[in-house]
Amino acid sequence: MPGISAPWLIYALGGGWGHLTRAVALAQAASARILTNSPYAARVRRAMPELDLILLDPDLPIDQARIEIVEKIRAAEPACLIVDTFPRGLGGELASTLHSLAPKKVLVHRDLNPHYVATAHLEDFVRSHYDLILIPGEDEAGAFADLPAAAVTAPWLVQSQPKPSIHTDILICAAGPMEELEWYGAVAAELQARSKSIVRCVAPICPPGCPADCWIDYWPAADLLATADVVIGGAGYNTIHECLANNVPLIARPWPRAYDRQWLRARRAAKRGSVTVIDSPAEAASAALHQLEIPRARTSIEFRNGTAQAVARIAQLAGL
């Protein structure tokens, strides 16, 4: 972004796709650097080599990781530090150091478990340490939405060019931790046994039990769901908001998370779009096949991406 004296740095630590994908969406709009320990970082770099990723070994012992995280932030000398989701850092390493870091501090706030917010006294910490709180699309669940520094934007969505023209009847988006892949594999097998529909399962590796001809390794998955008739996935931030943005029906399996409330996100999303909450692979297959039977013309929608709003607010904070 013109006028930035030093690149912005997005702190996007976490073991899955969520933090990294959200950071990529913002970095596309701001030319920001991304600090990540995601095991999927190499795949993202192959898809978008223009991204500036600072990699942290995901297998580092926690004490060593805390030290290296702070060292990498200081070495980057960013004009703004943008922290995704965890105000004190993923391992608590920012709790005692954030006040001593020179850049402006921005928190990217998605829904957090209220028990975690209360026991960690996060509201007071956020109020004292962050200059801006950006809430991309989840203001109704924002624990910090009422703080004076809070600003709501539309959800942040990754956009790639050119987009593939792959039509899929049912897309299974297996975007969670590796131990959850078997569930998605069972869904793919169930669908292949019950239907002649075009079924694809997008995942970093072929899930156990998934027919090999169903599996596809592709990122960003948002490209594929935009041309699918039905999506089966979790109820994480990216899957929910990408389906809502593209007006594609989602069969959602909320997964338990320590800090996230997927069940609540899915329930709220069901009020805004076609979201069906299920539990078992058989239920998911039945719900998806039912959706295919419903006559539906994909209506045109106003595709809103909140990254431009976010960049404008951060630039205002930095005096640019």
C-alpha positions in Angstrom: 0.0 0.0 0.0 1.6 3.4 -1.0 2.7 5.5 1.8 3.5 2.8 4.4 6.9 3.5 5.8 7.3 -0.1 7.0 5.2 -3.1 6.1 2.3 -4.1 8.3 2.8 -7.4 10.1 -0.2 -9.8 10.6 0.2 -12.2 13.5 -1.7 -15.3 12.2 -0.5 -18.1 14.4 -2.6 -21.3 14.6 -2.4 -24.9 13.4 -5.1 -24.8 10.8 -6.3 -22.9 7.8 -8.5 -20.3 9.6 -6.0 -17.6 10.8 -3.8 -17.9 7.7 -6.6 -17.6 5.2 -8.0 -14.6 7.0 -4.6 -13.0 7.1 -4.1 -13.7 3.3 -7.3 -11.9 2.6 -6.1 -8.8 4.4 -2.6 -9.0 3.0 -3.9 -9.1 -0.5 -5.5 -5.7 0.1 -2.6 -4.2 2.2 0.6 -5.8 0.9 1.2 -6.8 4.5 3.6 -9.5 5.8 2.3 -12.5 7.6 3.8 -14.3 10.6 2.5 -17.9 10.6 3.2 -21.3 12.0 0.5 -23.1 9.9 1.6 -26.4 8.5 -0.3 -25.3 5.3 1.9 -22.2 4.8 4.0 -23.9 2.0 0.8 -24.7 0.1 -0.4 -21.1 0.4 3.0 -19.8 -0.8 2.8 -22.1 -3.9 -0.6 -20.8 -4.8 0.3 -17.1 -4.1 4.1 -16.7 -4.4 3.7 -12.9 -4.1 2.8 -13.2 -0.4 5.5 -12.3 2.1 5.3 -15.0 4.7 7.5 -15.2 7.9 7.5 -18.8 8.9 7.7 -20.1 12.4 8.4 -23.8 12.9 5.1 -25.4 14.1 6.9 -28.1 16.0 8.9 -25.7 18.3 8.5 -26.3 22.0 6.2 -23.7 23.5 8.8 -21.8 25.5 11.1 -21.5 22.5 8.2 -20.5 20.3 7.3 -17.7 22.6 10.8 -16.3 22.4 11.1 -16.6 18.6 7.7 -15.0 18.0 8.6 -11.8 19.9 12.1 -11.8 18.2 10.5 -12.0 14.8 8.1 -9.2 15.5 10.8 -6.9 16.7 13.0 -7.8 13.7 10.3 -7.0 11.3 9.9 -3.5 12.7 6.4 -3.1 11.4 4.5 0.1 11.3 1.4 -1.8 12.5 1.1 -5.1 14.3 -2.2 -6.8 13.4 -3.0 -9.7 15.8 -5.5 -12.3 14.7 -8.0 -13.6 17.3 -5.7 -14.1 20.4 -5.1 -10.7 22.1 -2.3 -12.1 24.3 -0.8 -14.3 21.6 -1.4 -18.0 20.9 0.9 -19.0 23.7 0.4 -15.9 25.9 3.7 -14.5 24.7 2.3 -11.0 24.0 0.8 -10.6 27.5 4.0 -9.1 29.0 5.6 -7.7 25.8 2.8 -6.0 23.8 3.1 -2.8 25.7 6.8 -2.5 24.9 6.4 -3.0 21.1 6.6 0.2 19.1 4.0 -0.2 16.4 0.3 0.5 16.5 -1.6 -2.5 17.7 -4.7 -3.8 15.9 -6.8 -6.8 17.0 -8.7 -8.9 14.5 -11.7 -10.1 16.5 -13.9 -13.0 15.6 -16.2 -14.8 18.1 -14.5 -16.2 21.2 -15.7 -18.5 23.9 -17.0 -16.2 26.7 -15.4 -18.4 29.4 -12.0 -17.9 27.8 -12.6 -14.1 27.6 -13.7 -13.9 31.3 -11.0 -16.2 32.9 -8.2 -14.5 31.0 -9.6 -11.0 31.7 -9.3 -10.2 28.0 -11.7 -7.2 27.9 -9.4 -5.1 30.2 -6.3 -6.3 28.3 -7.7 -5.4 24.9 -9.0 -2.1 26.1 -5.5 -1.2 27.5 -3.3 -2.6 24.8 -5.0 -2.2 21.4 -5.5 0.9 19.4 -8.0 -0.6 17.0 -10.3 -3.6 17.1 -11.5 -4.9 13.7 -14.5 -7.2 13.7 -14.9 -8.8 10.3 -18.5 -9.9 10.0 -19.2 -11.2 13.5 -20.3 -8.1 15.4 -23.3 -10.0 16.9 -20.9 -12.3 18.7 -18.0 -9.9 19.5 -17.0 -9.8 23.1 -15.2 -6.5 22.4 -17.8 -5.0 20.1 -18.8 -2.4 22.6 -15.3 -1.1 23.3 -14.6 2.4 21.9 -11.8 1.2 19.6 -14.0 -1.4 17.9 -15.0 -1.1 14.2 -17.1 -3.6 12.2 -16.4 -4.5 8.6 -17.8 -7.0 6.2 -16.2 -10.5 6.3 -12.7 -10.9 4.9 -12.5 -13.2 1.9 -9.6 -14.5 -0.2 -9.8 -13.8 -3.9 -7.7 -15.4 -6.5 -7.3 -14.7 -10.2 -7.9 -16.4 -12.5 -10.6 -18.6 -10.9 -11.0 -22.2 -12.1 -14.1 -23.2 -13.9 -14.8 -26.5 -12.2 -18.4 -27.3 -11.6 -19.3 -29.6 -8.7 -22.6 -30.9 -7.6 -21.5 -31.4 -4.0 -18.2 -30.0 -2.6 -16.9 -31.4 0.7 -14.6 -28.9 2.3 -12.4 -30.7 4.7 -10.7 -27.7 6.3 -10.3 -28.8 9.9 -7.5 -30.5 11.8 -6.1 -33.8 10.4 -7.9 -35.9 13.0 -11.3 -34.7 11.6 -10.5 -35.8 8.0 -11.9 -39.3 8.5 -15.4 -37.8 9.0 -15.2 -36.0 5.6 -13.9 -39.2 4.0 -16.9 -41.1 5.3 -19.2 -38.4 3.8 -17.6 -38.8 0.4 -17.9 -42.5 0.5 -21.5 -42.3 1.5 -22.3 -39.9 -1.3 -20.5 -42.0 -3.9 -22.5 -45.1 -2.8 -25.8 -43.3 -2.9 -25.6 -40.9 -5.9 -24.2 -40.3 -9.3 -23.7 -36.7 -8.5 -20.3 -35.0 -9.1 -18.7 -35.1 -5.7 -15.3 -33.5 -4.8 -13.6 -33.4 -1.5 -11.0 -30.6 -1.2 -8.4 -31.4 1.5 -4.6 -31.1 2.0 -4.4 -34.9 1.9 -6.9 -37.6 0.8 -9.1 -38.2 3.9 -9.2 -41.8 5.2 -12.1 -43.6 3.5 -12.5 -41.0 0.7 -12.6 -42.4 -2.8 -9.4 -41.3 -4.5 -11.3 -40.0 -7.5 -13.3 -37.6 -5.3 -10.2 -36.0 -3.7 -8.8 -32.7 -4.9 -5.9 -30.7 -3.5 -6.6 -27.0 -4.1 -6.3 -23.7 -2.3 -8.1 -21.4 -1.8 -11.2 -23.6 -1.5 -13.4 -20.5 -1.9 -12.7 -20.8 -5.7 -14.4 -24.2 -5.8 -17.3 -23.6 -3.6 -18.3 -20.6 -5.7 -19.1 -23.0 -8.5 -20.7 -25.8 -6.4 -24.4 -26.5 -6.0 -24.0 -27.6 -2.3 -21.1 -27.5 0.1 -20.5 -29.8 3.1 -18.1 -28.5 5.7 -17.4 -27.4 9.2 -18.8 -24.2 10.7 -15.5 -22.3 10.9 -15.2 -18.6 10.1 -14.0 -19.0 6.5 -16.4 -21.8 5.4 -19.4 -20.1 6.8 -18.7 -16.6 5.4 -17.5 -17.9 2.0 -20.7 -19.9 1.5 -22.9 -16.9 2.6 -20.9 -14.6 0.2 -21.4 -16.9 -2.7 -25.0 -17.8 -1.8 -24.3 -21.5 -1.9 -26.2 -23.9 0.5 -24.0 -25.2 3.3 -24.5 -28.5 5.2 -22.5 -27.6 8.3 -21.0 -29.9 10.9 -20.0 -27.7 13.9 -16.8 -29.0 15.5 -15.8 -28.5 19.2 -13.1 -25.9 19.6 -11.3 -24.6 22.7 -11.9 -20.9 21.8 -14.4 -20.9 18.9 -18.1 -21.6 19.0 -18.9 -23.2 15.7 -22.4 -24.3 16.7 -23.3 -20.7 17.5 -21.8 -19.4 14.2 -23.8 -22.0 12.2 -27.1 -21.2 14.0 -26.6 -17.5 13.3 -25.7 -18.1 9.7 -28.8 -20.2 9.2 -30.8 -16.9 9.8 -29.0 -15.3 6.9 -28.6 -18.0 4.3 -29.2 -21.7 3.5 -27.3 -23.4 6.3 -28.3 -26.9 7.6 -26.7 -28.1 10.8 -26.1 -31.9 10.9 -23.9 -34.4 12.9 -23.2 -37.7 11.2 -21.8 -38.5 7.7 -25.1 -40.1 6.8 -27.1 -37.0 7.8 -24.7 -34.8 5.8 -25.1 -36.9 2.7 -28.9 -37.0 3.0 -29.1 -33.2 3.5 -26.9 -32.5 0.6 -28.8 -34.8 -1.8 -32.0 -33.1 -0.6 -30.6 -29.7 -1.4 -29.8 -30.9 -5.0 -33.5 -31.8 -5.4 -34.7 -28.3 -4.6 -35.1 -26.2 -7.8 -32.9 -23.2 -7.3 -31.5 -20.5 -9.6 -28.3 -19.0 -8.1 -29.4 -15.4 -7.6 -27.0 -12.6 -8.1 -25.6 -11.2 -4.9 -23.5 -8.2 -3.9 -20.2 -9.8 -3.1 -18.8 -7.7 -0.2 -15.3 -8.1 0.9 -14.4 -6.2 4.1 -10.7 -6.0 3.5 -10.8 -2.6 1.9 -12.7 -1.2 4.9 -10.2 -2.8 7.2 -7.2 -1.3 5.3 -8.8 2.1 5.4 -9.3 2.0 9.2 -5.7 0.8 9.8 -4.3 3.4 7.5 -6.3 6.1 9.4 -4.9 4.8 12.6 -1.4 4.9 11.3 -1.9 8.5 10.0 -1.5 7.6 6.3 
